[in-house]
Amino acid sequence: MGTSGFWDELDTADRDVLTRSARRRSFPRGDTVCREGDLSTGVLLVLAGHVRIVNGTPDGRDVVVGIRGPGDVVGELAALDALPRSATIEALEDLDVLEIPGDRFVSLCRTESRISWALLLVLSSRLRSVGRQWLDLGSGAASRRVAAQLMQLAVQHGVRRGDDIEIAVPATQAELAMTAAISRESWARATRELRQQGVISTGRRRVTIHRLGELRRLAS
């Protein structure tokens, strides 16, 4: 059920061009890949593992605004506009990436139409997602926010298992709660209610959706 990432939109020739322009790097779980405000412009293609995208608030809190995984591109905005990093990127797991110099990535976007089109599709998808998140933050109880979040995770990371959809969740409860702009206790209570209704079941870093239609109704 998942959506395709940047890498999936490219053909073999495009991937080869990007790979030849990049160096392979690894980061251990918990490492900071780059910080908000940094002047670095390298673009990362995630090969294995997940990262979280974090913004700092004026009162000193960290807010998780996104999770990216294999096939995703991250850090592209600093390359495109040559401005400081707009967010901090942290490794949620041991991370394997291709790092492309920002100026080289921009040059490829200008000369390789398929690469620029793949990036445009990614940015369009993220813009829609941000709009949906603002609507969710602006209205609705915690249960609705959690249902909407699980629907989004199903689209991004879900795998069909018969009539069910299984999600390998790339974040902790606390991180998911921050993304939904609710407390960890509210997030846990909402998921407990969904379990009791038979809509989902949960395990360690795993959620299985049994009644997708009902979850969609609760998220609307």
N, C-alpha and C positions, 0 to 999 in steps of 0.2 A: 504493500500500500504506500510505500515511501515515495517521496518526491526525488527527482534527480538533482544532484548537486552540480557545481561548476565542472568538475572533472568528467562527469557522465555526459555532459553536453558536447564534449570535444571528441573529434575523431583521432585516430592513431597519429596522424601527421602533426596535429596541433599539440598533442601530448608530448610527442618527441621534441618539438620546438621548445616547449616550456621546460622540459626535463634538461635539455642541453644548456638552457640559460640559468639553471638553478644549482644550488648545492643542497645536499641532503643533511638535515640536522635532526637531532633527538633532544628531547627535554624530559626530565623525570617528572613523575606525578607531583603536583604542588608547585612546580617551578613557574616563575613569571616570565612569559615569553617577551612581552613588552609592556610598558606602563603608559597610562594616559598622560599626555603632555610630552612624551618622548619625541625627538626629531627624526627618528629612524623612519625609513620608507619601504623597507623590504616587505614583499607580499608572500604570504605563506599558503601553500596548498597542503591540506591535511591528508596524510596517507594512512595513518593509524592513530587511534586514540581520539579523545574529545577535549575541547577547550571551552572555557566559559568566558563570555565577554562582560566586563564589569565597568560600570560608571560610578565615580565618586559623587556624592551629593554635597551641597554647601555645608551641611551640618556634620560631615565627616563619615557618613555611612557609605557602605558599598552596596550597590544594587546590581544584581545579575540581570542583564538585558537580553542575553541570548546564549545558546549552546550550539557549538559547531562540531561536526564530526568528519569522518572520512569522505573525501570528495569535495569538501567545502573549501572556499577561498576566504582568507581572513587578512586584515591589514591593508586592504586594497585602497581605502579612502585616502590614507596618507600618501600613497603613491600617486593617486589621481590629482589631488589638489595641493600637494606639497605643503600641507599644514601639519601641526603637531598631532600625534596620535589622539583619536577621539575617545579611546577606551583602553582599559587594561585587559590583556589576554593572559589567562592562566591555564596551565595544563591540569585537567581533571584526572587524567591517567597518563601513563608513560606515552609520550607523544613522538610521532615520526612525521616530519614535514619536508617539503621542498621549499626552499627560500629563494625567491627571485628578486634581484635588485629592483627597486622601484622604478628607476628610469628605464630599465630594460623591459619591465612589464608594460609600462605606458607605451613604449615604442612598438611592442608586439600588438597591443590593442589598436594602435593606429594603422598597422600594416596587415594584420591578420583578422579578416572580418568574422570568422567563426569564433575566435577568442573574444573579441569585443561583444559579439552577440550573446555568447554564453554568460559573460559578465553582466550584460544588460538584463538578462533573464533573472540572474541571481539578485541584483539590486532591486528589480521590480518586485520579486517575491518578498524580499525583506521589507520593502516599503509597505506592501499590503499587510504584512504581519505586524508591523509597528502600529498601523492604523487600527487593526483589530485589537491589539493590546491596549491602546488608549481607550477604546470603547469599553473593554472589559474592566479596566481600572476605574473608569468613571461611573460604572453602574453595576448593580448586581451583588448578591450575597457571596460569601466565600465559597459556598457550594457551586455556584455558577462559574466562578473564576477557575476553580479547580477542574470542573468538567470541561471548560473551554481549553484549559492548559493541556489536559489529557488528550483532547481531540487534536490539538496541534502536535503533540508528541507522537500521536498515532500516525499522522500524515508524514512527519519527518523521519520517524524511526520505526514505525510499526511493520510487523511481518505477519502475514496471515497464517494461521494454524487451524485449518478447517473453518469453522464458523467464528473462531475467536481471532483477535488481533493481539499479538504479543509485542511488548515494548521493552527493550533493554534501556532503562532510564539512565542517561549519562550525567546524573547529578544527585546530590543528597536531598533529603526532605527539606533541610533548612534552605538550600539553594533554590529548590523549586518554590518554596514559600516566598522567598524574596522576589522571584520572578513574577509570581502572582500578586505581589504587594499585599500579602496577608501574613499573619504570624504563623510560626511553625505549628503551634497548637491548633489553629484554625484549619490549616492544611491537613493535619492528621485527623481531625474530627470529620472533615468533609470526605476524605478518602475512606474512613471507617464507615460512614453512612452509605457510601457507594458499595462497599463490600457487603454490608448487611442487606442491601437491596438486590444483591446478585449481579450488579452492573459490572463490577471488576473483581479481580482477586490480585493480591500483591505478594511479592517475595523480595528478597534482597536485590535492590537495584533493578526490579522487574515488575511490570504491571501487565496484566492480561485483561483485555476488554472482552466481556462476554455478550453484552447487549449494546452494540454500537448505536442503534437507533435511539435507545433511551438516553444514552450519554449525550448524543447530539441534541436531543430535546432539552435536556437539562442545561446544556451550554448555550442555548438560543435565548 
